[in-house]
Amino acid sequence: MKDIGFITSGDGAQLQCYCDYQAYLDAELYLRTLDKVDLTGFRAIVVPDFSNQDLLRRHARQLNDYLAGGGFLIIFEPNRMDEWLDVVEVQWFSRETEDWKWWMRPGGRMEAYQPRPEHSMARAIPLADMCWHFFGAFRLPPTATPILNLDNDEGCLLYDQAVAGGGRLIASTIDPHTHHGRRFMPATTRFLNGFYPWLKREVQNHG
């Protein structure tokens, strides 16, 4: 059993991220030929932001079955998981960052906070490293732990450890891979620098 599989659509930013974090990742999985991969051979599967939408829908049943069978699925937006993920209903809302250039203004802030700062993911990734902008927001499933919320308490990053069938889901409306891979927005690099070591520990601690 391998720890973490990283799905790519062939996008340059995704490929760069795989290279940069290869120490924490066990395999690069090409989305177009995902049906040739046994996802149950991985403890966790990462779907990075801006993956090919048509291909995600084509392989949706495989990804849903993996989660329903006890897998650990991590999905970054904007991948509109509400349109193809049916094991867990994660209702998505159209939301835009109030000020996309907030980070360029003295004292600026994105309208988000960490409701559970004591959570291990929040300890590994401080609030400043989770904030650049977001693509929509979620209504939190009842079993989900909120990691990053908008000020109105809609979700930007959630961790559901009680998916039916024993699966786990991390869902987000942020896009760190695209920015890091294109070397734009330093907070996204800091996010991934904290996220992948945390994810590796989380996977190994849960067997």
N, C-alpha and C positions, 0 to 999 in steps of 0.2 A: 504494500500500500504506500503510495506517494502522498506527500503532504498537500502541495498547492499546484494546481494547473492554472495557467494564465491564457485566456482566449484572446486571439488577435484576429482582426479582419484584414490584416496586411497594411494597416495605417502606419505611417512612419513614426508618429508619436507613440503608438502602442509598442512598436518594435523597439524603440529607444528605451521605453520604460522597462520592457522585459530584460534588455541588456543591463540596464542600471541596477535592477533589483534581482538579478539572477541568483544571487546568493541565498535568497529567500524563496525562490520559485523552483519548481521541480520539472516543469515541462511547458513549452509553448504549444498551444493547441490552435490550429487554424480553423476558424469558424466555418469556412466553406465546406470543409471535410469533417466536421465534428461528428457526423454519424458513424465515422470509422473508429471513433475513440470510445472506450469504455470509461465513462465518467466515474463509475463506482470504484475505479482504481485510485481515486483521489479523495483525500479528506476534505478538501476545499477547492472550489472553482471560482475564479475571478472573471467577471465580465466587465472590462474597462469601459469608460465613457466613450461615446460616439462610435460604438460598434455598428456594423452594417445592419440596418433595421430589417431589410428583406430576409437576410440570412438568419437573424435572430428569430423571426417569426417562423422560418422554415424549420428551425431546430428547436422550436419552443417545447414540443412534447418531450424531447430528450432532456431538456433542462428542468422542466417541471417534474418529470419522473425521478430525476436525480435528487431534487429537493424533497419530494414526497417519500423517497426511499431512505431518507436519513442523511442526505448530503448537506454540505455547508456551502451555500451559494451567496456570492458577494456581487452585487450589481450596482454599478455607478451610472448615473444619468448623464446626458439625456438619452436613455434607451427605451423610454416609454414602456416600462415593465408592466404597467397597468393594462396594456393591450395584449400581452401574451403570457403573463404569469398568472396561473389560476389556482395553484396550490394554496397560496395566501392572497387574500384580497387586500392590496395596498392601493387605496384610492388616491389618485393624483389630482392636484389642482394646478391650474395655470397661475403662476406667480412670477413676478419679476423683481429683481433687486431694486430697491427704491433709488439708490444712487450708485451706478456702476463704477464711478470714480471715487468712491468714498475713501479708498486707501491712499489717494493722492492728496487728501485734505487733512490739515492738522486737526487731531482729535476726532477724525472720522471713524465710524464703525458701521459694519454691516448689521442689519437688524436681526441678529441671531445670538443665542446664548447656549450654554451647556447646562441642561436641567439636572444632570447627574454627574457633577464634577468628580465624584468619588469613583466612578466607573473606570475600569482598567484602561479602556480605550481613550477616555477623556484625560486620564493621567499621562498616557503615552503621547497624546496629541493635544496640546493646549488650544484654547479657543482661537487665539491669534493665527494658528496654523490650520484652522478649519474654515477660515473666512476669506473669500475673495468675491465670489458671486454664486448664484444658484439658479437652477432651471426648474422652477415649480416647487411644490411642497406636497407632503403626504398627510393624510389622516392616519394616525397611528393605529395599527391593529391592536386589539386589547392585550395581547401577550407580548407586545414589543416594548423594549426599553429605549426611550429617547436618548440619543447621544448629542445631537445638535438640533435645536428647535428654532423656528422663527419667533419673534417677539409675541406673535399671536398664538403661539403654541402649536402651530402646524409643524410637521417634521421635515427636517433636511437630511438627517442621518439617523437610522434606527437599527437596532439589533434585536431580532426576534429569535430567541433560543427555544421556543416551544411550538415549532411548526408541527402539524399533524404528521405522524410517521417518524418523528424524532429528528427532523431536519432543522437546520438553522439558516437564517437569512439576515444578511446585512444589505440594506437598501439605502441609497443616497440620491440627492438631487444636485450633487456637486461633481465637478469634472477635473480632478487633479491630474489624470494621466495625459490628457490633451495638452494642458499648459506645461507640465513638467517636460514632456517629450519634445515640445517646441521651445523649451527654455524661456518661457514667459510666465511670470507671476511667481515670485520666490516662495510665497506661502504654500503653493502646491507641492514644491519640492520638500519643504519641511513636513507637510502632511504625509507624503509617501515615506519619508525617512522615519517617521514615527509609526505609520500604519503597518508596513510590511514586517518589521521586527515584532510588533504586537500580534499581528495575524499568525505569524509562525509560532509564537509562544502559545496563542490561544488554541491553535490546531493541535499542537503537541500535548498541551495540558489536558485536552479532552479526548486524547487517544485517537 
